[in-house]
Amino acid sequence: MTESTPTFEIGISTFLEALPHPATGQTISHAERLRNAVEEIKLADEVGLDVYAIGEHHRPDYAASAPAVILAAAASVTKRIRLSSAVTVLSSDDPVRVYQQFSTVDALSNGRAEIMAGRGSFIESFPLFGYNLNDYDELFEEKLELLLKIRETERVSWRGGHRPAIDNLGVYPRSVQEPLPVWVGTGGNPESAVRAGMLGLPVVFAIIGGMPERFASLVQLYKEAAAKAGHDPSKLQIATHSHGFLADTTEQAASTFFPYTSAQMNKIGRERGWPPYSHEAFDAARSLRGALYVGDPEYVAEKIVLLRKNLGISRFLMHLDVGAMPPREMLHAIELLGDKVAPLVRKELARIESTK
């Protein structure tokens, strides 16, 4: 089943990070970060952003291990913004509970919930919930199959290798939206793009390094797989998720964002064997063809329009929350994204469309 194509959407993705401040070493508590998240979602709704997506992590430096609970809290204080995971680590979760949680958010928000299913960028959830990393690929394929079956039919019969069988049992509550939107999130794996295309599911590419235009080949793979499976590629939704930050001037955005980005990249880099993150790498990434969307509203809007031209995306998610960004800077960036960037992007895309 293929989702309908929307107008161009702009939103926010976050992992609700709780890293130490790069200068003071002070760490925000998980409780405070969670409360701040609800305030951010409320503001994003007020300034007209389309989506707020929260990623699932099970580490001390992130506060969001249960995105659906946070989104449910935000459902009652928002009116139109779509509420999504980014991602739900489906491989180590139970698809029945995932569906139930997000169908509950869907009911509370009157049809605004989405699931972004993926494998996650960290592996802590696998031993935490008793799964073997050797089953990494098989777990995701099997559980995605079950999740899609649950959203298609009220009573489910299913059998797999990593979960007890289900024999004609009902799964409730049912979602307000039919079907409940399920996106596939991927960091650039060709097999993931092909799988999403074959299933006719919308896809989100996490572009956090290099030049975004290099993902054009993955978009093509995705569309070709969709067409072979009988889906209309022109109706498929394609989104990207990239880090970014906004301030009144590009210089202010860069100087504010760099210390937090550097601290986070170096922390992850120590775990994964990366070299130290340099200012030169940061400046290259925030250039027009780079993967960092850091600058004033006009510059960031220009980069998003270029991304749309190169990849044909229908949704752009800016990952604002890097490191330990103070709430005041976060809220101002959200205001700029909704009040300034989104109108500029939509105006330019409408102008381009009118000249075709």
N, C-alpha and C positions, 0 to 999 in steps of 0.2 A: 504494500500500500504506500502511496506517495503523498507527502504533505503538500499543501498548496503553497505557491510562491508569494511571500509577503513583499511589501515595500522595503527599502533598505533600512536595516535596523542597527542601532548603535547601543551598546551596553557596557557593563562592567563585569569582569570576572575577578575573583579573589580567593585566596586560601586562608584568609584571616590570620596573617602572620603575627607572631609575638616574639620576635627576635630582640636581643638587647639593642638599645640605642647605640649607634656607632661612636658617638662622642662621650656620652655619660655612662654607658653600660647599663642604664636602667631598663628593666623589662616590664612591659605591660602584662597584667594578669590575663588569663584566659577569660575570666568572667567579664572584665572590662572590655576586652576586644569583642566579645560576643554582643555586649550591649551596644557598643559603637557600631557594629554591623547593622543592627536594626535601624539605627539613626541614619546610616548611609543609604540603606535601601529606601527608606522613607523620602530622603532628599532626592535620590535618583528618580523616584516616581514623580515627585513634584516638579522637577526640571525637565520632564518629558523624555527621559531615557527609556529604552524599550525592554531591556533585559538586565537582571542582576543574577549572576551565577556564582555559586560557592563550591569550591573543591573540597573533597574529602581527604584528610590526612590523619595519621595516627602517630604524631611526633610532638615533642615538647615545644617546638618552635612554631606550631600552628594550632589554632584554637578550634578549627572546624572538623571534628570527627563525625558529626551528625548534621549534615547540611539541611536535611528535610525539616528538622526541628527548628532551625534558625529561620528557614523560609516560611514555616508555619507561623512563627511569631511575627514575621513581616507582613504576612497576608492580611492581617487585621488592620494594619496602619497604612496600606497602600491601596490604590484603586485600579491601575492599569498596567503596571510594569509586570513583565513575565518573570517568573521565579524558577531558576534552574539550578541543577548541580553542575560542577565543572572540575572534575568529573565525579560520578559515583563509581567507586572501584568495584565493578560488578563481579569480577573474578573471585573476590573473597567475601561476597555478600550473598544473601538469599534473595533471588528474584521475586519470590512471593512477598517478602517484607518490603523490598524496594518498591514494588508496585503499590502495595498498601500505603506506604508512607507518602508517596507522591500523589496518589489518588486522593489522599486526605488533604494534602496541600492544595490540590486542584479544587476540592470542594470548598475549603476555607477561603480560597482566593477567587472563587466563581470562575474557574476555567483558565488559570494563568500558570499552571505548573508545567515543568518540563523535566525530563531526565536526560542528562548527558552521560552516557555509559562509556567507560574506558577501563584501561588496565592500571592507570595511575603512574606517577613518575617515581614513586618510592615503593618499597616492598614490605614495610612494617606490618601491613594488614594481613599478610599471608600467614606468618607464624602466629600472629595474635589470634586469628580465627581458625587456626588448625589446618591450613592448606599447604600443600607442597609446591614449591616454586618450579619443580620439574613439570608440573601440570599447567604452567602459566598460560599457554596458548589454548589448550583444550578446555580449561575452566571458563575462559571468556566466551569461546564459541558456544559451549553448552548452555551457559547461563543467559547469554543474549537470546538464544533460541527460546528458552523457557519464558523470559520476560516478554518477548513479542507474542508468544502464544497466550500468555495471561491477559495482555491488553486486548487481544482479539476476541476472546470468548470468556464468558462469565464462569463457566464450569470447565475445568481443565483436567485432561488426562495426559500424562507425560512420563517418560522414563529416560534417565541418563546415567552417567557413570560416577557422578560426584555429589549427588543429592538423592535422598529417598524419593521413590516414585510417587506420583500423584494420580489417583484413580477417580476421575469424575467428581472432583471437589470444587466448590465455589470459592472465589477470591473476592473479598469485599474490603472497603466500599469500591464501587465502580467509579471511574473518573467522570467528571463533567464533560471533558473533551473526549470526543470519539474520532480517532484514537488519542490516548494520552501521548503527546509528542515524545519520541525517543530519538536523540541524536547520538552519533558515534563520535567520540573524541579520540584523536590520534596525534602523535608527535611527528608524523611523517613516514610511517610504515606503509609501504605500497600494498601489502596484503590487507591492511586495515581499510585503506581507501577502496580497494576492490570489493571487500566484504560489504561495506556500507552501500556501495553502488548496486551490488547484486540484490541487496535487501530493499533498495529504494528508500533508505534512511538518510536524513540530513546529516552532514558531516561537519566537524569542527577541527581545523588544523591548528595545532599549537605551533606558532612560528616565533621562536625565542632566540634565534641566532641566524647569521648569514643574511642573504638577500631574499625577501619574501617571494620574489618572482620565480625563484627556483622551484616553488611548489606548483608551478603551472603544469608540470608533467604529472603530478599526483592528481590534480584536478581533472586532467584529461583521462587518466586511468579510471578515476571514479565515474566519470560520465560514460565512458565506453562500457564499463561493467554494468552500469545501470541500463544502458540501451540494449545490451545483449540479453538482459534479464526481463526486458519488456517494459521498463519504466521510461517515462518521458524525461530526458535530462534537463530540459528547459524548466521543468517544474520542481527540480530538486533544490534544496537550500544548502548553501555552502557558507560556512563561517570561519573566521580566524580569531585566534586568541594571541595577543602579544602584549608585552610589558610596555608601560607608558606612564607619562605624568604630564600634567598641565600646570602652568602658572601664567601670570600676566605677560611675562616676556620669556623668550626662549632661553636667555641667559639665566634668568631666575629659575626656570624649570630644571635646567641642566645642573646648576650648582646645588639645588636642593636635592635632586634625585640621586646624584652620583654617590654620595657617601653610603646611602642605604643599599643601592644596587651593588656597590663594591663589597660591602660587608656580607651581603647575602651570597653573592657569587663566590666569594672566597671561602665562606663556610661550607657550601656545597662542594666547592672545588677541592677542599681538603679531604672530603669523603670520597671523591671520585677521581682524584689524581689530576685535576686541572691545574694549569699554571695560574699564578696570581692575576687577578683582573686589573687591567691597566686603564688609565684615562684615555689612552689612544684607542683602545678597543671600544670604550664607551662612546667616544666621539664618532667613530666609524659606524657604530650601530645606530646612532641617532641621525645619521646623514639621510638624505632623501630616500635612498634605496636600501637603507638598513632596517633592522627589525625592531628598533626601539622607537616608540612614538612619544618623544619627549620634546616639548616646546610650547610656544604660545598657540592659541586656538587656530590661527590662520595656517601656521606651519603644519600642525598635526592634521588639520582638515585636508591640506594638500597631500599629505602622505596617505591618508585613508582613500582619497579619490584615486591616487595612483595604484593602490592595492586593488581597488575595485576594477580598474582598467586591466590590470595584469592577471587577476585570478577570477574575476566575475563573481565575487562574493556577494551574498545578500545580507550578511550580518558581520559586524565588527565588534569584538569584545576587547576592551582595554583592561589589562591586569594592572590596576593602580597600586595595589597593596604590596609593596616590596620592602622587606626589612621591617622597620619599626616606625613607619611614617606617622607623625603626629596627627591627631584628629582634625585640627584646624586646616592643615595643608590638604588632607584627604578630602574634606568637605568642599573646600574651594575648588579643587581639581574636578570634583563631581559637578559642581555648578558650572564650571567652564565647559565641560564636556557636553552637558545638556543644553545650556543657554547659548553657547557660542559655536562649538564644533559641529554638533548635529545639524543645526540650520545651515551652516556653511556647506557641509557635505551634501545635504539634500538639495540645496539650491544649485550647486554645481552639477550634480548628477542629473537633475531635471533639465538643466541647460544642455548638457551633452546629449541627453535622450531626444530633446527637441530638434537637434541638428541632424539627426540620423535620417 
